Amino acid sequence: TRNSAAMPPPLKNRSHAPAKVGQSRPPPRQPGRWMASRDAGERAAFFARREAATVLRRVLRGDASKRSGGSIKSLVFSPSVRNKRATFALVCQTLKYLPILKEVLASSGVFSSKWKKQEELVYVTAYDILFGQEIAVSGSVEEYIMLHKDTFRTALQKICVKRKVSNVEDLLSEKTTVKPKPRFVRVNTLKTTTGSVIEVLSKMHKVDKDDMVPDMLVLPPGTDMHKHPLVTDGKVFLQGKASCMVAAALSPKPGWKVIDACAAPGNKTVHLAALMNGEGSIIACELNKERAKTLQHTVRRSGANNIETVIGDFLNIDTNDPSYAEVRAILLDPSCSGSGISTERLDHLLPSYSIDDQDDAGSSARIRKLSAFQRKALSHALSFPSVERLVYSTCSIHQAENEDVVSSVLPLASSLGFELATPFPQWMRRGLPVFDGAQHLLRTDPEDDLEGFFIALFVRKAAAADALEPSEDGGALGRKRKRACTTRSGGLRAFSSLRLSRMDVLCSIWGI
């Protein structure tokens, strides 16, 4: 199956087939109305190309620098893009044809340095005119491509002859095969009920309830919901099952204080709010200011009013700060390679993508750097004094970011009273058997028709958890502080020695 099977189709003008025998022919359009319709279509295409060029610029620059500013999908479906469907199709198809477009433009001899500052728009427009709409008369770039259209077509024919292929499709590289997956959607119970959503969607689609994640529905592959009122109104979120399993594994109770340590784009954050029935409070941390805007948009769309967005580094939070003393649960989904969602991210369309590179990625310098950061973030999360439940998750398939990170912090976790618990025990795919206890870990895989995710659940042991239960006088640390006051010198000595032992463990984890 060609890669294009899971891709948006090329944007082509629809031809009007003659009416079949026995069918009445629709009345002809009035010339004035047809002109207005054509003008509106050209205006829409004009702006879609420019939105696509802006996204393409960020994608290509991120790919070249190995510092992704977001996946193709996240960039296209950000609030700033208006015509999302046309933009998504243009970006994907331009990336698919990009090697051919570059070769055509270079071999034609008419692509001057004058257009260098607009090269992404030139690529998008060249694709749209050569392989898509074929006619475009608005804008200087469109005029340039139309002026040299025959030259470009001649260059394309010569490339086909040189490669000994009969059509352009044969020039496209077969980078990967995308298997269609079911469309998972999560019902936002802050705004509606699962039953009412099923009632609406079942009029148009086959709808099944997921057998594991509450309020998750399963629709047929290829179901497009992006413009559906349920989605635009925030009553339904387009979120994969594996992603939803993360917040469900943490399972915070209504009324708790929770931290989402690396929150953007915010789907897991607002899922936590729904699981808590909008009660309690969630501190959503995000270091990147642009991603924080996406997070805030997601929160507003969800209707959650118990989420506080903090633009800053989770690692800079002082775990001894009294304002964080009541934090009972933490969701830590830190920066990772994204190797488990590379297909969903459409990474196979990027110029730098190669299957060989993916095979070697698990031991790359980038993965080592990421795993060092992940160990540090997980160690910091474990150090919050009142935390009872902590989920560490990634959308990576690499052992270095998953089992190895968890294994490295187990001595610290144990010293703080934590143990690994088993989220979704009925789920068959568990952690790689690389240390004793890895059977508690959870993995999802594209073979399960899901994204590749990893989940580890830390739970404070019963004795320690009891000691941290909120007291009637208002604080998880209340009884601890009272005990420290009755035996001040002994208590301070015990605290100091405990802190030193934890620092020793942290130093060994971080390699200091």
N, C-alpha and C positions, 0 to 999 in steps of 0.2 A: 504494500500500500504506500502511495506516495505521501510524503510529508505534508503536502498541501491538503490532504483529506481532512485534517483537523484544523486547518487554517481558514481564515475568512476568505471567501472567494474573491477573485479580481473584480474590480468595480467596472462593469461593462454596461453600455447602454442596452436597454431591453428592446429587442426587435418586436414589432407587432405582427404576429402570425395572422394569416387570413382566417376568417371565421369558418368553422366546420359546417358541413351540410346539416341543415335543420336548426342551426343557431342563428339568431338575429345578430346582425353586425351593429356594434355600438355606434351612436351618432357621431359624426366627425366633430373634432374640436374646432371652436372658433379660432381664427388666426390670432386675434388679440390675446385670447386666453392662453393659447399655446405659446406665444411669445413670452407672456408673463411667467408661465410655468418654466420655460426654458431658462429665462433670466434668473428666476429663483434657484433653479438647479445649479446654474453656473456660479451664482454667489455662494451657495452652500459648499460646492466643490472647492471654490477659491479659498474659503476660510478653513475647510477641512485639511487642505494641503498644507497650509501654514501651521495649523495645530500639529499636524503629523510631523512636519519638519522640525518643530520645537522639541517634540518628544524624541525624534530620531537623533537630534543633536546630543541630547543628554544621554541617550542610550549608547551612541558610538563613542562619546568622550569617556563615559564610565567604563566601557569595555576596553578602550585603549589604555586607560590608566589603572585598570584592575580595581577601581573604586566605584562600585555601582551606586548610582544615586537612586536606585529603585528598579524594580523589574519593569518590563515593557507594560504589563497589565496595570501595575500600580501607578505608573506614570500616565497612562492613557485614562484610567478611571479615577484620576484625582479630580477634585472639585473644579479646578481651573479649566479643564477641557470640556467644551460644550457639546460638540458633535462626537460623542465617544465611539459610536459604532463605525462611522466612516473613518475616523482617525485611527482606530485600532486596525481596521482592514488595510488602510494605506501604509501604516508603519510595518505591519507584518509582511505584506506583499513586497514592499520596497526592500526590506531586509532580505527576503527570500531571493529577490532578483538583483541584489546589490552588486555581486561580483560581475554579473553580465552588464549591468548599467555602467559600472566603472570602465569596463573594457570597451564598451561601445563609445562612450564619451571620449576616452583616451585615443582610440583608433580613428575616430572621425576627424580629428584635427581641428575641431571648431570650439572645443571647450577651453576658453581662455581664462587667465588668472583673474579677470574681472569678476567672474562668478564665484570665486573661491569662498568669499564670506557668506555666500548663500548656497553652498554646495549641497547641504541637506535638502533644501527646497528644490534644487535642480534634480536631485535623485528622485524625490517624491513625484515631482511633476513629470519627469522623463518616464518613470514607471507608469503613471496614470495615462499619459498620452500614447506611449508605445504599446502598452499591454492592457490598458484599462479603458478609459472613456474615449480616447482617441481624438476628441475635439475639445479644445479649451482656448478661449480667446481673451480672457481677462488676466491682467498682470504682466509685468515685464518678463518674468521667467517663463510664463506660458507662451508669450509671443516669441521668445528666443527658441524654445523647444519646437514650436510649430514651424518657425522659419527654417529650421534645420532638420525637420522631421524626416524628409526623404534621405538626407545624408546619414542619419542615424539608422534608418532601416537598411540602407545599403551596407553599412558597417556590420549590422547584426547578421545579415545574410552571409557576408564573408566569413564571420566567426563560425557560423554553422557549417559552412563548406570546409573550413580549416579543421574543425573538430569531427568532420564526417558524421554529422547528425542531420536529421531531416526536419526537426522542429526545435523551437526554443526550449520546450519542456525538457528535452533530453540534455540540455546544458546545465540544468539545475542539479546541484549535488544532493545526494541522498544522505543527509546527516543523521537522521533518526526517524523512527516510526512512532507515531503518537497513537496510543490506544485510547479510544473514546472512554470516558469515565462517566458514571452517573452524575447528575447535577444535585449536589447537596445544598439545602438551604436550612438556616436556623430561624425558628420563630422567635421574635423578640417579645417575650411575655411581659415586658414592661408596658407594651402598647396594645397587645391583642392576645388572643388565645390560639392554641394549635388547632382546635376544632374549627374555628372560623376561617383560618387560613386554608385548611384542607377543603372546606366548603367552596372557597373561591377558586382555588387552583384546580380542583378536580373537574371543574367545568371545561377546562382546556387540556389538562394533562393527566396522565396516570400518576397518582400520588401514593407513596408508601411511607409509613412511619419507620424510622430507624429503630432497630431492636436493641440498641445499646445507649445511644445518647439521647437524653430527654429533649423534646421539642425540636428534633431534627427530622426533616422530611427528605425523601429521595424522589427525584424526578428523572425522566429519561435523559440519556446523554444528548448533549447539543441543545438542551432547552435554554433559550435566551431570556433571562429575567431582568436584565439591567435597567430596562425602562419601565418595568411593571410598577404600578402604583404602590404595591405592597413593599417593594424595595425602595423606591424613592421616598416613601413616607416613613421608612425606618421600621416597619412592622416585620420585615423579613430581611435577614442578612445572608448574602451569598458567601458562605463560609464552608470550607471543606470539613468532612467528618473528623479527620485526624486533628485538625486545628481545634475543633470544638471539644475533642477529648481532653485537651490540656486543662481548660478551666473546670470541666466536669471532674477531672481527677483531683484538682485542688479542693473542690466542694466546700467553699467557705460558708459558714452559717450566717443567716440574716442577723444583722446587728454587729458583726465583726468589723474590725479595722484591718484592711488588706492593702498590700503594696503590689502593684504591677510594675516591676523594676525596669523593664525596657518595653514600653507600652505601645508605641506606634506600630501599625496604623490604627489600633484600637479595637479590633474585632474581639480579641480575648478579654479586653478590659470591660467592654459593655456586656459581654457574656457573663462575666463575674457579677456585674450589677444585677443582671436578670436572675441569676442563681440565688442572689441575696435578697430578692424581691424588692430591690431598691432601698433596702434598709442597711444601716451601718455606713461605713465610708471606705472609699477606695482612693489611694494616692497613686496616680499614674505618672511615672517618671519617663521623660524622654529627653535625651541630650541634644538631638538635632532639632533646630528651630523649625525647619521646613517640614520635617516629619511630625513635629508637634502640632502644626496647623492641621495636618490630616487627622491626627488623633482627636483634636478638638472638634473637627467637623463630624467625625464618627460619633463622638459623645453626644453632640447636639442632635444628630439624626436619630439616635437611640432613645432620646427622651430621659436618659438617666440623670438624676439630680444629686447623686451621692458620690460623684467622681470629681476629685480635685487634680487638675493637671499641673505637674511641676516640671518646668523646663530646666533640666539640670542632670548631673551625673549621679546615678544611684550609688556609685562607689563613694561619693562625697558625703553621704548621709552619715551622721554620727549615731551609731547604734545606742549610745548612752543618752542621746537627746530625749528629754521627757516627752516630747510631742510624738515620739515613735515608740514609747514604752508599751502601748496597748496594741501594737500590731500583732495579730494572731496568725496571719497567713501571708505568704509571699509567692507570687508567680514570677519566676525568672525565666524569660525566653530571650536570651541574649543574642547579640550578633553572631551569626554562624555562616557557614559556607553556602547554605541554601541548596546543597546538593540533592536533598530529598524532594525539592520542588522545582528542579531545573527544567523539567518538561512543562510544568504549569507556568513557570516564569518565561517560557519560550527561549531559554538560553541557547537552544540548538540553532536559533536564527542568528546569533551573534557572530561577527566575523572571526572572533578568536576561538570559537568552539571547535573542539575536535574530540572524537571518542577516545583517542589515546590519552589526551590530557586528563579526561575524566577518570580513567583507570589509575593514573598516577597521582591524582589530586589528594588522596587520603594522607599522603606523607609529605606534602608540599610545605614550603616555608610559611605560606599564608595560613595553612591549617594549624601549624605549630603555634603561630602567633595568636590565632583565634582561640585555641584551646587554653593557652596561658591566661588570656583574658577571662575565659569562661570559668576556669578554676578560681581565679581571684574573685569574680562576681559571686560564685556559688559559696565560697568561704565567707564572704561578707554577709550574704543573705542568712546563712546559718547562725551568724553571731547576734542577730536581733534577740533580745532577752526573752520576749514573751511569745515568740512564734511557735505555733503548735503543728502547722502543716506548711510544707514548702514543696512546690513543684519546680523542677528543672526540666526544661524542654528545649529541643532544637528541631529545625526542619532540615537536619543533616543525616546522611547515611553513614558517615565516617566514624569508626570506633574512637578515633582520637578526640572527637568532639563530644562523644557520648559516654560509653562505658569507661573510657580512660579518665575522663573528668570526674565522674562519680566515684570511681575507685580511689582516685587521688585524695578526695576530701573525706573519705570514710573515717579515718582516724579522728579528724576534727569533729565530724558529725557525732561520732560515738562519745567523744569527750563532753559534748554539749547535750547529751541525752537523746540524740536522734537515732532512728533506725529506718531502714528502707521498708516501705509498705508496698502492697501489690494493687495498683490501680486496675480496674476492669479485669478481675481474675479470670473471667470467662474468655478473654482474648487470648488466642493461641500463640501469637508471635511475641516472644519475650526477648530480653537482652541477649547479646552474644555471651556465651559461657566462658568469659575470660577472668572472672573472679567469683569467689563464693558469695552468693547473694544476687548475682546478675539475673536470676530467674524472676526477681521482683520488678525488673525494669520492663518497659513496654516499647515495642517498635511497631510502626506501620510501614507498609511497603506498596509500591505501585502494583505489585502482584495481587494485592488485596483491593484493587481499584481505588486506592487512596494515595495521598502524598506520602513521602517518606519522612515520618516524624519519629521522635524519641521522647519518652517521658519517664522521669524518675520522681517518685514521691517519697519525701522524707517526713516522718511523723515523730514528734517527741514522745518518748516512752511514757507509759502511764504514770509512773511515780513523778517524773519531772513535769508532766503535763498537769497533774493535780496541783503541784506546787505553784504552777503559773495560772491557775484558775482565777478569774477576776474576783476580788474580794468585795464584800458589801460596802466597805468604805471607799470603794472606787479606785481600784488599781491592781493590775497584775503584779506590781512590784510592792504593793502596800505591806504585805506580810513579811516579805524579804527585808524591807527597810526597817520594820519594827524589830525583827530579830537582830539586825545589825546594830540597832541602838542599844539593845539590852546587853550585848556582848561586843562592845565597840572594838576594843583592841584585837580580840580574837577574830572577830568578823572581818576586820580590815586585813589582817594577816592572811586569812583564808582567801579573801577576794584577790589579794595581790598574787598569792601563789597560783591560784586558778588562772588568773590573767596571764601570768608568765608561761604556764604550761600551754595555754592556748596559743600564745605567740610563738612558742617553739614549734607547735604543729603547723601553724600558718607559714612560718619560715621554711619548713621542710616542703610544704606544698608548693610554695612559690619559687623554691630553689634558691633561697637567700642564704 
